Structure formats: C-alpha cells, structure tokens
Amino acid sequence: MELKKRKILVLGDSITEGCGLSDPDEQAFWRLLAIRDGAAVKGYGIGGTRIARQRTPSAESKYDRYFSSRVPEMDPEADIVIVFGGTNDYGHGDAPLGRMSDRTEDTFYGALHCLYLSLLEKYPKALIVVLTPLHREKEEQMINEIGIRNVGTLADYVDIIRRVAAYYALPVLDLYRYSGIQPNEAGLRERYAPDGLHPNEAGHEKIYNLLKSFLETL
C-alpha cells in the first residue's frame, strides 16, 4: 500500500501520545508516517487509557476513557485506522479477561469486540490495523495498582488481541514478538525504553520502520 496522501488515524495510549519523547510532534512513530512518507496522520493517544472499561474509577477521569468510547470523537474519514493499546489493561486495569463470546466493554475480550465492531461500522472502507503491546520491564512479576495480581500475563493479553483481531480478519503487527524491544535486558532498555515501558526516540524509530513495512505489504 502506498502511504503518500493516505489518511491515517491512530488510537492509543501514552505511547501514541508521545510519553518518553523530547519532541512527540517530530519523533512519535505515527508522526514519522507524515513527515517521511507524506501521509495525513492524526493521533488519538491518551496516557493511561485502557481498552476495557475500568470497574473502579481512576484518580483522573481521563484514564477511564476506554478506547471504544473515544471512537465517536475521531475523524469521520480514514483510509487506515491503527489501534495500539492493551498494556494499561494489563498494567493497572481491573476488568477481567472474560471470554470470546463477551460483547460488552466490561471484559477485555468483550471490549476488543466492541472496539473492532465500532471501527468497522464507522470506517467500512478503511483498513483497520492492530498493534500489540510491547514488552515491559518486570512484566511477569507485576501487581496492578489496586493491589491484586493481574488476571493474566502480558502475553495472555497479546494473545487475546490477536485472537479477536483474527475473528474479524484484521491484520496484526505483533510488536510483543517482533519489535526487538525488551526492557528486561539492561542494554535494550537503555537503548529503546529507558523507563521500562515507553519507547524513546530510537524505540519509536523502530516501531515506525516496522509499521511502515507492514502497511506497505497490505
């Protein structure tokens, strides 16, 4: 797919918002699609947000703006819509994983169904592309902010994202398995994600290169 002049929308969390970058307008992975490839790109990243609806309200209400609730605010026209989320559902979400048959935002499975269906309905002619979460530091030992162990590993969340996307035949760029970003290794953390979660400029460059190559194959 030729990216020049394509209208691309990116729905995400703090990584899409540019947390960890000194200049998100120039360095964010999706901004590079505009700067280098001539695409018309809009980012809809809100730090701390999750795909599933939170049971217990967060300290700041913006964190509870789960992904599908924000779809109505997005531009009504798009050639490509990219969804990049899930790490906060694992990191500090309190929604259960649920099951494949769920169709409400109150479980992770159900929220993915609601999200993908809302995007497919709003953008029937667009290509909907899914990015999985990246690895994060100490992901196997994490306990979320409400004091209970997460209901699954980060790999479980990634696999659920892949499963629900496959149900709708949506292409998935699996950054968890193929990004080369692994903050549990000191050298890779320093190079790509110094805080253990948010990619720096080099990390966004990596994501951009992978995403560009992926989109060009579709």
C-alpha positions in Angstrom: 0.0 0.0 0.0 1.3 3.4 -1.0 1.2 5.7 2.1 1.6 9.1 0.5 -1.6 11.1 1.0 -3.3 8.3 2.9 -5.5 9.5 5.8 -4.3 7.6 8.8 -5.8 7.7 12.3 -4.0 6.2 15.4 -6.0 5.4 18.5 -3.8 4.6 21.5 -2.5 5.4 25.0 0.7 7.1 26.3 3.0 5.6 23.7 0.9 7.1 20.9 0.6 10.4 22.9 4.4 10.5 22.9 5.3 9.9 26.6 9.1 9.3 26.8 9.9 11.6 23.8 11.5 15.0 24.0 9.5 16.2 20.9 6.5 14.0 20.1 5.5 16.1 17.1 8.7 15.2 15.4 9.6 11.8 16.9 6.4 9.8 17.5 6.2 6.7 15.3 2.9 7.9 13.7 4.2 11.4 13.1 7.1 9.9 11.1 4.5 8.5 8.6 3.5 12.1 7.9 7.0 13.6 8.0 8.8 11.0 5.9 6.0 9.3 3.8 3.6 12.1 3.2 0.6 10.6 4.9 -2.1 12.7 6.6 -2.0 11.4 10.1 -4.0 12.2 13.3 -3.1 10.8 16.7 -5.7 10.0 19.4 -3.4 9.0 22.2 -4.4 9.5 25.9 -2.0 8.3 28.5 -3.2 5.7 31.0 -6.2 4.7 29.0 -7.3 1.1 28.5 -9.2 -0.9 26.0 -11.7 -2.3 28.6 -13.9 -0.3 30.9 -12.5 0.1 34.4 -14.6 -1.1 37.4 -13.1 1.2 40.0 -12.8 4.9 38.9 -9.3 6.2 38.4 -7.9 9.2 40.2 -8.2 11.2 36.9 -11.3 10.6 34.8 -9.3 10.8 31.5 -7.7 7.5 32.4 -11.1 5.8 32.2 -11.8 6.9 28.6 -11.7 3.3 27.3 -10.9 3.0 23.6 -14.3 2.4 22.1 -15.8 5.4 24.0 -13.5 7.6 22.0 -14.3 6.3 18.6 -17.2 8.8 18.0 -14.8 11.7 18.5 -12.4 10.5 15.8 -12.3 12.0 12.3 -15.2 10.6 10.2 -13.0 9.7 7.3 -9.9 7.5 7.1 -8.0 5.2 4.8 -6.3 3.4 7.6 -7.1 3.2 11.3 -4.4 1.9 13.7 -5.2 0.6 17.2 -2.3 0.4 19.7 -3.3 -0.5 23.2 -3.6 -3.1 25.9 -0.5 -2.5 28.0 -2.6 -0.5 30.5 -5.3 -3.1 30.7 -2.5 -5.4 31.9 -0.6 -2.9 34.0 -3.4 -1.3 36.1 -6.8 -2.3 34.7 -9.3 -4.2 36.8 -11.5 -5.7 34.1 -11.5 -9.5 33.9 -10.2 -11.1 30.8 -13.6 -12.7 30.1 -14.3 -15.0 27.2 -14.5 -14.9 23.4 -18.3 -14.7 23.5 -18.4 -11.4 25.5 -19.8 -8.4 23.8 -19.5 -5.6 26.4 -16.7 -3.3 27.4 -16.6 -4.8 30.9 -14.1 -7.6 30.0 -11.0 -7.5 27.9 -12.4 -9.9 25.3 -15.7 -8.0 25.1 -14.1 -4.6 24.9 -12.0 -5.7 21.9 -15.1 -6.9 20.2 -16.9 -3.6 20.9 -13.9 -1.6 19.7 -13.3 -3.5 16.5 -17.0 -3.5 15.6 -17.3 0.2 16.3 -14.4 0.9 14.0 -15.6 -1.4 11.3 -19.0 0.2 11.4 -17.6 3.8 11.3 -15.0 3.1 8.7 -16.4 0.4 6.4 -13.9 1.2 3.6 -10.8 1.7 5.8 -8.1 -0.7 6.7 -8.2 -1.4 10.4 -4.7 -2.4 11.7 -3.9 -3.7 15.2 -0.6 -3.3 17.0 0.0 -5.5 20.1 1.6 -4.1 23.3 5.4 -4.1 23.6 7.3 -6.0 26.3 7.6 -4.0 29.5 10.0 -4.2 32.4 9.2 -6.9 35.1 6.0 -7.8 33.2 5.9 -11.3 34.8 6.1 -10.0 38.4 3.7 -7.0 38.1 1.0 -6.4 40.6 -1.5 -3.8 39.5 -2.3 -0.6 41.3 -5.4 -1.9 43.1 -3.3 -4.4 44.9 -4.3 -7.7 43.2 -2.3 -9.8 40.8 -3.2 -9.3 37.2 -5.7 -11.8 35.8 -3.2 -12.8 33.1 0.3 -12.3 31.9 1.0 -9.6 29.3 1.4 -12.4 26.8 -2.1 -13.5 27.6 -3.4 -10.0 26.7 -1.4 -10.1 23.5 -2.8 -13.5 22.5 -6.4 -12.3 23.2 -5.8 -9.2 21.0 -4.5 -11.5 18.2 -7.4 -13.9 18.6 -10.2 -11.3 18.5 -8.5 -9.4 15.6 -8.3 -12.7 13.7 -12.0 -13.2 14.2 -12.6 -10.0 12.3 -9.8 -10.7 9.8 -7.9 -7.6 10.9 -4.1 -7.5 10.2 -1.9 -7.6 13.4 1.6 -6.2 13.8 2.9 -8.2 16.8 5.3 -5.8 18.5 5.4 -8.1 21.5 7.1 -10.8 19.5 8.9 -9.0 16.7 9.8 -5.4 17.8 13.3 -6.2 19.2 12.4 -4.0 22.2 12.9 -5.9 25.5 13.2 -3.6 28.6 14.0 -6.5 30.9 17.5 -6.6 29.3 19.5 -3.6 30.6 21.2 -2.8 27.3 18.0 -2.9 25.3 16.1 -0.9 28.0 18.7 1.8 27.8 18.7 1.8 24.0 14.9 1.8 23.4 12.8 2.2 26.6 14.7 3.8 29.5 11.8 3.9 31.8 11.0 0.2 31.2 7.8 0.9 29.3 7.7 4.0 27.0 9.9 3.9 23.9 12.3 6.7 23.4 13.2 8.2 20.0 15.1 5.1 19.0 12.2 2.9 20.1 9.7 5.0 18.1 12.0 4.8 15.1 11.9 1.0 15.4 8.2 1.0 15.6 7.9 3.3 12.6 10.1 1.2 10.4 8.2 -2.0 11.3 4.8 -0.3 10.8 5.7 1.3 7.5 7.0 -2.0 6.2 3.9 -3.8 7.5 1.5 -1.3 5.9 3.3 -1.4 2.6 2.5 -5.1 2.4 -1.2 -4.7 2.8 
